[in-house]
């Protein structure tokens, strides 16, 4: 048995005990009870997502900031309390997880790699003996009303953090997208930032970052050919979109241009990944003219937002990629990369 300070919190019909527990003890006593899989009262959780667990494990190993409470439903009888101290038995599977199952699983994975993580103090809110209906009410409240921050804001905030603490590829992609949206660049005024006024057209910061990130990730295609420096990577993407802008001419900033929308941005990057990258690599040049000469100007300028109106996001992006493939006119010959 171990004792921890706690405070009682009452909200409407229920109360819970707010405390902090070492991650090692938390991951031992807590378990996820899955809806339609486990029969016990209080089963409201979803099946675990391995990718999220791996991400949280890496986050725990790099940072270890977990200010939001894990929410538990205590199932092992009545909790023993005295003088604002709560007694927590050191046994497995004593409390269902109502919120935070991926954080608990990620912490457990991190502990297996670095035992020091077991000492992290994690905020925990403990309800006692909730049935399925009340567990579901709390779960729904957390997962509908208490929504996570928009992804664009998350990516925007990466820029004010030390890059070694966060996802380096996301930070790098964010730097590239910021450059593409800077003065004189193809997406000046078209990268939509968090809390910005709504506008017709433009590409959300999160969409642009997510699209470019796999290409600049560790072992991504640019790194595989030795294009690892930020300035060179910025040059590659800038040249590619500058080539498209040049082919479009004065109509690039017209709202009819498909490339100033998310589907156009994604479709263009997919085309770059599937066709233009290997072509430029073979020519040892990522210069604007190299890219322009490989595309039919008349075909490219006809790619309009109206052409994909009514299509779903993925379908629209694929359609634009296919149109660029149709405009692709590869030429031959090549030595040392020119960017």
C-alpha positions in Angstrom: 0.0 0.0 0.0 1.1 3.5 -0.8 -0.4 6.8 0.4 -0.8 10.0 -1.7 -2.2 13.5 -1.0 -5.6 14.1 -2.7 -8.4 16.6 -2.9 -12.1 15.9 -3.3 -13.8 17.6 -6.3 -17.6 17.6 -6.7 -19.2 18.5 -10.0 -23.0 18.2 -10.3 -24.0 14.6 -9.6 -20.5 13.0 -9.0 -17.3 13.6 -7.1 -13.8 12.4 -7.8 -10.5 12.4 -6.0 -7.7 14.4 -7.7 -4.2 13.1 -6.9 -0.9 12.4 -8.6 0.6 8.9 -9.0 4.0 7.7 -10.1 3.7 6.4 -13.7 5.0 3.0 -12.7 2.1 2.6 -10.2 -0.5 4.1 -12.5 0.4 1.8 -15.4 0.1 -1.1 -13.0 -3.3 -0.4 -11.4 -5.0 1.0 -14.6 -6.5 -1.0 -17.4 -8.6 -0.4 -20.5 -12.1 -2.0 -20.6 -13.2 -2.1 -24.3 -16.8 -1.5 -25.3 -18.5 -4.5 -26.9 -15.5 -6.6 -26.1 -15.4 -6.7 -22.3 -18.6 -7.5 -20.4 -18.0 -5.6 -17.1 -19.8 -2.5 -16.1 -18.0 0.7 -17.1 -16.5 -0.7 -20.4 -16.5 2.4 -22.7 -13.0 2.4 -24.3 -11.9 1.9 -27.9 -9.4 -0.6 -29.2 -5.8 0.8 -28.7 -4.0 2.4 -31.6 -0.4 1.2 -31.8 0.8 4.2 -33.7 -0.5 6.6 -31.0 1.1 4.5 -28.3 4.5 4.7 -30.1 4.2 8.4 -30.4 3.4 8.9 -26.8 6.2 6.6 -25.7 8.7 8.8 -27.7 7.1 11.9 -26.2 7.5 10.5 -22.7 11.1 9.7 -23.3 11.9 13.1 -24.8 9.8 15.4 -22.7 7.6 13.8 -20.1 5.1 16.7 -19.7 1.7 15.2 -18.9 -0.4 18.0 -17.2 -3.8 16.6 -18.1 -5.4 14.1 -15.7 -5.8 10.4 -16.5 -9.4 9.6 -15.6 -10.0 6.3 -13.7 -13.0 4.4 -12.5 -12.0 2.6 -9.3 -13.3 -1.0 -9.4 -11.6 -2.6 -6.4 -14.0 -1.8 -3.6 -14.0 1.4 -1.6 -10.9 3.6 -1.5 -9.4 4.1 1.9 -8.8 7.7 2.8 -7.6 9.6 6.0 -6.4 13.1 6.6 -6.4 14.0 2.9 -4.3 10.9 2.1 -5.5 8.2 -0.2 -4.3 4.6 0.0 -3.5 3.0 -3.3 -2.8 -0.8 -3.3 0.2 -1.9 -5.4 -1.7 -4.5 -7.4 -2.6 -4.9 -11.1 -5.9 -4.0 -12.8 -7.7 -2.1 -10.0 -9.2 0.8 -12.0 -10.7 1.2 -15.5 -9.4 4.0 -17.7 -12.1 6.4 -18.7 -9.8 8.8 -20.4 -6.0 8.5 -21.2 -5.7 4.8 -22.2 -3.1 5.7 -24.9 -1.1 7.8 -22.5 -1.1 5.0 -20.0 0.0 2.5 -22.7 2.6 4.9 -24.0 4.0 5.5 -20.5 4.2 1.7 -19.9 6.1 1.3 -23.2 8.5 4.2 -22.2 9.1 2.6 -18.8 10.2 -0.6 -20.5 12.8 1.4 -22.4 13.8 3.7 -19.6 12.8 2.7 -16.0 13.3 6.3 -14.8 10.0 7.1 -16.5 8.3 5.1 -13.7 9.0 8.0 -11.3 7.1 10.6 -13.4 4.2 12.0 -11.3 1.0 11.9 -13.4 -2.2 13.8 -12.5 -5.0 11.3 -11.9 -8.8 11.9 -11.3 -10.4 8.8 -9.6 -14.1 8.1 -9.7 -15.4 5.2 -7.7 -17.7 2.4 -8.8 -19.3 4.1 -11.9 -21.7 1.9 -14.0 -21.5 1.8 -17.7 -24.1 4.6 -18.2 -22.2 7.1 -16.0 -18.8 6.0 -17.4 -20.2 6.6 -20.9 -21.5 10.1 -19.9 -18.0 11.1 -18.7 -16.3 9.6 -21.7 -18.7 11.4 -24.1 -18.2 14.7 -22.3 -14.4 14.5 -22.5 -14.4 13.3 -26.2 -17.0 15.7 -27.6 -17.1 18.9 -25.5 -13.4 19.0 -24.4 -12.0 18.9 -27.9 -8.2 18.8 -28.7 -6.5 21.8 -30.2 -6.8 22.1 -34.0 -3.9 20.5 -35.7 -2.9 23.7 -37.4 -2.4 25.3 -34.0 -0.3 22.4 -32.9 1.9 22.6 -35.9 2.1 26.4 -35.5 3.3 26.0 -31.9 6.0 23.6 -33.0 7.8 26.7 -34.2 8.2 28.2 -30.7 9.6 25.0 -29.2 13.0 23.5 -29.2 13.0 21.2 -32.3 14.9 18.4 -30.4 11.9 18.0 -28.1 9.3 17.6 -30.8 8.9 15.7 -34.1 11.9 16.9 -36.1 10.3 16.1 -39.4 7.1 18.1 -38.5 9.3 21.0 -37.4 11.2 20.8 -40.7 8.0 20.6 -42.8 6.6 23.6 -40.8 9.7 25.6 -41.7 9.3 24.7 -45.4 5.6 25.6 -45.4 6.3 28.9 -43.7 8.8 29.7 -46.4 6.3 28.7 -49.2 3.9 31.2 -47.6 6.4 34.0 -47.3 6.6 37.2 -49.4 7.3 36.5 -53.1 6.7 32.7 -52.7 3.9 30.8 -54.5 1.7 30.4 -51.4 2.0 34.0 -50.1 -1.4 34.7 -48.5 -2.6 31.1 -49.2 -1.4 29.2 -46.1 -4.2 29.4 -43.6 -2.9 29.9 -40.0 -4.8 29.1 -36.8 -7.5 31.6 -35.7 -7.2 33.4 -39.1 -10.4 34.8 -40.7 -12.1 32.3 -43.0 -11.4 32.7 -46.7 -12.3 30.9 -49.9 -9.2 29.1 -51.0 -6.0 28.5 -49.3 -4.3 25.5 -47.6 -4.5 24.8 -43.9 -1.1 24.9 -42.2 -1.7 21.4 -40.8 -2.6 20.0 -44.3 0.5 21.4 -45.9 2.8 20.2 -43.1 1.3 16.7 -43.0 1.7 16.5 -46.8 5.3 17.5 -46.9 6.5 15.8 -43.8 7.0 12.2 -45.2 9.3 13.6 -47.9 11.6 15.3 -45.3 11.3 12.6 -42.6 14.3 10.6 -41.5 15.1 8.3 -44.4 12.6 10.3 -46.6 13.2 10.7 -50.3 15.1 14.0 -50.0 17.5 12.6 -47.4 18.1 9.5 -49.5 19.7 11.6 -52.2 21.7 13.8 -49.8 19.3 16.8 -49.8 19.3 17.2 -46.0 19.9 20.9 -45.3 16.8 23.1 -44.7 17.8 25.7 -47.3 18.2 23.1 -50.0 14.9 21.4 -49.1 13.1 24.8 -49.1 14.6 25.4 -52.5 13.3 22.1 -53.9 9.7 22.7 -52.9 9.9 26.4 -53.8 11.2 25.7 -57.3 8.5 23.0 -57.9 5.7 25.4 -57.0 7.4 28.3 -58.7 7.4 26.3 -61.9 3.7 25.6 -61.5 3.1 29.3 -60.8 5.1 30.3 -63.9 3.1 28.0 -66.1 -0.1 29.5 -64.7 1.1 33.0 -65.2 -1.0 35.9 -63.9 -4.0 33.6 -63.1 -2.1 31.7 -60.3 -3.8 33.8 -57.6 -7.2 33.5 -59.1 -9.6 31.5 -57.0 -10.3 29.2 -59.9 -6.7 27.8 -59.6 -6.9 24.3 -58.1 -3.4 24.5 -56.7 -4.3 27.2 -54.1 -6.6 24.7 -52.4 -5.8 21.8 -50.2 -6.6 19.2 -52.9 -4.3 20.9 -55.4 -1.5 21.2 -52.9 -1.8 17.5 -51.9 -2.2 16.4 -55.6 0.9 18.4 -56.6 3.1 17.0 -53.9 1.9 13.5 -54.8 2.9 14.1 -58.4 6.2 15.4 -57.2 6.8 12.3 -55.1 5.6 9.8 -57.8 7.1 11.4 -61.0 8.9 14.7 -60.8 11.3 13.7 -58.0 12.9 10.8 -59.9 12.9 12.9 -63.1 14.8 15.8 -61.4 17.1 13.3 -59.7 17.9 11.8 -63.1 18.6 15.2 -64.5 20.6 16.2 -61.4 18.6 19.4 -61.3 15.7 20.6 -59.3 15.8 24.1 -61.0 12.6 25.9 -62.0 13.3 25.5 -65.7 14.0 21.8 -65.4 10.6 21.3 -63.9 8.8 23.7 -66.3 10.3 22.0 -69.4 9.0 18.7 -68.2 5.4 19.9 -68.1 3.0 20.8 -70.9 2.0 24.4 -70.2 -1.4 24.2 -71.9 -2.4 21.1 -70.0 -1.2 22.4 -66.6 -2.9 25.8 -66.8 -6.2 24.0 -67.4 -6.2 22.4 -64.0 -9.0 24.3 -62.3 -10.8 24.0 -59.0 -14.1 23.7 -60.9 -12.8 20.4 -62.3 -12.8 18.8 -58.9 -15.9 20.5 -57.4 -18.1 17.9 -55.7 -15.3 15.4 -55.3 -14.1 14.2 -51.8 -10.7 15.4 -50.5 -8.7 12.3 -51.5 -10.6 11.9 -54.8 -10.0 15.5 -55.7 -6.3 15.3 -54.8 -5.9 12.1 -56.9 -7.6 13.8 -59.8 -5.2 16.7 -59.8 -2.2 14.4 -59.5 -3.5 12.4 -62.5 -3.9 15.7 -64.5 -0.3 16.6 -63.7 0.8 13.1 -64.8 -1.0 13.7 -68.0 0.8 16.9 -68.5 4.2 15.3 -67.7 6.6 15.4 -70.7 9.9 13.9 -69.4 13.1 14.7 -71.4 16.4 12.9 -71.2 20.1 13.6 -70.0 22.2 14.7 -66.8 25.5 15.9 -63.1 25.8 17.4 -59.3 22.4 18.6 -58.2 21.2 22.1 -59.2 18.6 23.7 -56.9 
